[in-house]
């Protein structure tokens, strides 16, 4: 696997108070199967798609985190986590932990930007990140939804070598962050469509074969539909939450509609 450029989404996991319920939900929704979780690594459980490729992980809730709602955590590639941690604090971000080696798998740190966006960095060792993307059951995209776009923009473009492009639409404040002329992340200014109690967060998208079927499955299993399904030039998508309240999005990338929006 080639080395991913700094700032590229490289991995995603979510922490749950009921790990077995989460595993059952995503097995039904995405067809995931799981590696056995090792006690020495806190029963960290890697998920595999139908081809046996690792696409994400589910984690038991850590002691002391009781009552914290589950959420998907996105990892961005960092060739040198320690150096990136210095850039993060210099740009006004907060380290939620010190950089930590995880056996020979790699080194990580979890951080928060000045607007409250939580994410992690991953310096790969033997674990190089996603083994599959942009296919059913796998990650394909993420958006940084922020309550303060100015702070988030200044932070991320200082820490990472992103070239920011603005979508030319007077009705929405949306940026696309590019690496080597390729889009890697979106940035959305949260507006009236987001409940006031929802803080800044990263919304992770997973590919499904049929968006409407996926939404029906989410609801049948006790999850909720937050928005959609809706057609777009990127695919038919919906924003949902699983039965434990963890929000994410699903998208059928084969059903596109409309022209790609211009960027400036």
C-alpha positions in Angstrom: 0.0 0.0 0.0 1.4 3.4 -0.9 2.1 6.0 1.8 -0.8 8.4 2.1 0.0 12.1 2.0 -0.2 14.1 5.3 -3.8 15.0 6.1 -5.4 12.2 4.1 -8.2 10.3 5.9 -6.6 7.0 6.8 -8.8 5.3 9.4 -12.1 5.6 11.4 -13.4 4.0 14.6 -16.2 4.5 17.0 -16.5 3.8 20.7 -19.6 2.2 22.1 -21.1 1.5 25.6 -22.6 -1.7 24.0 -20.0 -3.1 21.6 -21.9 -6.3 20.8 -25.0 -4.3 19.8 -22.9 -2.1 17.6 -21.3 -5.1 15.9 -24.7 -6.6 15.2 -26.0 -3.3 13.8 -23.2 -2.8 11.3 -23.1 -6.4 10.4 -26.7 -6.1 9.3 -26.3 -2.7 7.6 -22.9 -3.1 5.9 -22.3 -6.9 6.0 -19.3 -6.4 8.2 -17.5 -9.3 9.9 -15.0 -8.8 12.7 -11.6 -9.8 13.9 -11.5 -11.1 17.5 -10.8 -8.2 19.8 -7.6 -8.6 21.9 -7.9 -7.8 25.6 -4.4 -6.3 25.6 -5.7 -3.6 23.2 -9.0 -3.0 25.0 -11.0 -5.4 22.8 -10.4 -3.0 19.8 -12.4 -4.8 17.1 -11.5 -4.3 13.4 -14.3 -4.7 10.9 -14.0 -6.3 7.5 -16.0 -5.9 4.3 -17.2 -8.8 2.1 -13.7 -9.1 0.6 -12.1 -9.5 4.1 -10.5 -6.1 3.9 -10.3 -4.0 7.1 -12.5 -0.9 6.7 -13.0 0.5 10.2 -13.1 -0.5 13.9 -15.5 -0.6 16.8 -14.3 0.0 20.4 -15.7 -0.7 23.8 -16.3 2.5 25.8 -13.4 3.4 28.1 -13.9 3.6 31.8 -14.7 7.2 32.8 -16.4 7.8 29.4 -19.9 6.7 30.6 -22.6 9.0 29.3 -20.4 10.3 26.4 -22.4 9.8 23.2 -20.8 7.5 20.6 -19.3 9.2 17.6 -17.2 8.2 14.6 -13.6 9.3 15.0 -11.7 10.1 11.8 -7.9 9.6 11.6 -5.7 11.7 9.3 -2.4 10.5 8.1 0.7 12.0 9.8 4.2 11.0 8.8 5.5 12.4 12.1 2.8 12.6 14.9 5.1 14.4 17.3 5.8 17.2 14.7 2.1 17.4 13.9 1.2 17.7 17.6 3.5 20.7 17.8 1.8 22.3 14.8 -1.6 21.6 16.3 -0.8 23.4 19.6 0.9 26.2 17.7 -2.3 26.7 15.6 -4.5 26.9 18.6 -5.6 23.3 18.8 -5.7 21.1 21.9 -4.1 17.7 22.5 -6.6 15.4 24.2 -3.7 13.1 25.0 0.0 12.9 24.3 1.2 11.1 21.2 1.0 7.4 22.0 2.5 4.3 20.3 0.1 1.4 19.8 2.4 -1.6 19.9 4.0 -1.9 16.4 0.7 -0.8 14.7 1.5 2.9 14.7 1.4 6.1 16.7 -1.7 8.2 17.4 -2.9 11.3 19.1 -6.4 12.7 19.5 -6.9 16.4 19.2 -9.5 19.2 19.0 -9.5 22.2 16.8 -10.3 25.7 18.1 -14.0 25.3 17.1 -14.3 22.0 19.0 -13.9 19.6 16.1 -12.5 16.3 17.5 -10.3 14.0 15.3 -7.1 11.9 15.5 -3.8 11.6 13.7 -2.3 8.3 12.8 1.4 7.6 11.9 1.3 4.1 10.4 3.4 1.3 11.5 2.3 -2.2 10.6 -1.3 -0.9 10.5 -1.5 1.2 7.3 -5.1 2.2 7.7 -8.1 1.5 5.4 -7.5 -1.5 3.2 -10.5 -0.6 1.0 -12.3 2.7 0.3 -15.0 3.8 -2.1 -16.8 0.5 -2.2 -19.8 -1.0 -0.4 -19.3 -1.2 3.3 -16.2 1.1 3.2 -15.4 4.7 3.9 -15.6 7.1 1.1 -15.8 10.7 2.4 -15.9 12.9 5.5 -17.0 16.5 6.2 -15.8 18.7 9.1 -19.0 20.3 10.3 -18.1 23.4 12.3 -19.8 26.1 14.4 -17.0 28.5 13.6 -15.7 28.2 10.0 -13.1 30.9 10.3 -11.4 29.2 13.2 -11.6 25.7 11.6 -10.3 26.9 8.2 -7.4 28.7 9.7 -6.5 25.7 11.9 -6.7 22.9 9.3 -4.9 24.8 6.5 -2.1 25.7 8.9 -1.6 22.2 10.3 -2.1 20.3 6.9 -1.0 21.2 3.4 -4.5 21.7 2.2 -5.5 23.8 -0.8 -9.0 25.1 0.1 -11.6 25.6 -2.6 -15.0 27.2 -1.9 -18.2 25.8 -3.5 -19.8 28.6 -5.4 -23.2 28.6 -3.8 -24.6 31.6 -2.0 -26.9 29.3 0.1 -24.2 27.2 1.7 -20.8 27.8 3.2 -18.9 24.7 2.0 -15.2 24.3 1.3 -13.4 21.3 -0.2 -9.8 20.7 1.1 -7.5 19.4 -1.6 -4.2 17.5 -1.7 -2.3 17.2 -5.0 -5.5 18.6 -6.8 -7.6 15.8 -5.3 -10.5 16.4 -2.8 -9.9 14.8 0.5 -12.3 16.5 3.0 -15.2 18.8 3.0 -15.9 21.6 5.5 -19.4 22.8 6.3 -20.4 25.8 8.3 -23.2 24.5 10.6 -26.4 26.6 10.3 -30.0 26.5 11.2 -30.4 23.0 9.9 -28.4 21.7 12.8 -29.9 21.5 16.3 -28.4 24.0 18.7 -27.1 21.3 21.1 -25.0 19.5 18.4 -21.4 20.6 18.6 -18.8 20.8 15.8 -18.0 17.2 14.6 -16.8 15.1 11.7 -19.4 13.4 9.6 -18.1 10.1 8.1 -19.7 8.6 4.9 -19.9 4.9 4.1 -20.8 3.5 0.7 -23.9 1.4 0.4 -25.4 -0.4 -2.6 -28.8 1.3 -2.2 -29.3 4.4 0.0 -33.0 3.9 0.5 -32.6 0.3 1.5 -29.8 1.3 3.9 -32.1 3.9 5.5 -34.9 1.4 5.9 -32.4 -1.0 7.5 -31.2 1.6 9.9 -34.8 2.4 11.0 -35.8 -1.2 11.2 -32.9 -1.8 13.6 -33.8 1.1 15.9 -31.7 3.9 14.4 -32.9 7.3 13.2 -33.0 9.2 9.9 -31.7 12.7 10.3 -31.8 13.9 6.7 -32.5 12.5 3.3 -32.4 10.5 1.3 -31.5 13.1 -1.3 -29.9 13.0 -4.8 -26.7 14.9 -5.5 -24.0 15.0 -8.1 -21.9 12.8 -5.7 -24.6 10.1 -5.2 -27.8 9.4 -3.4 -27.2 10.0 0.3 -28.7 10.2 3.8 -27.7 11.2 7.3 -28.6 8.7 9.9 -27.8 7.6 13.5 -27.5 4.1 14.8 -29.5 2.8 17.8 -26.9 4.1 20.3 -27.0 7.6 18.8 -23.8 7.6 16.7 -24.3 9.7 13.6 -22.9 9.0 10.2 -23.9 9.2 6.5 -24.6 6.6 3.8 -24.2 7.1 0.1 -24.9 5.2 -3.1 -22.2 6.6 -5.3 -23.6 4.9 -8.5 -26.8 7.1 -8.5 -25.6 10.6 -9.3 -27.8 13.4 -10.4 -27.0 16.9 -11.5 -23.8 18.8 -12.4 -20.9 19.0 -10.1 -20.9 22.4 -8.4 -18.3 25.0 -9.5 -15.5 25.8 -7.0 -13.5 29.0 -6.7 
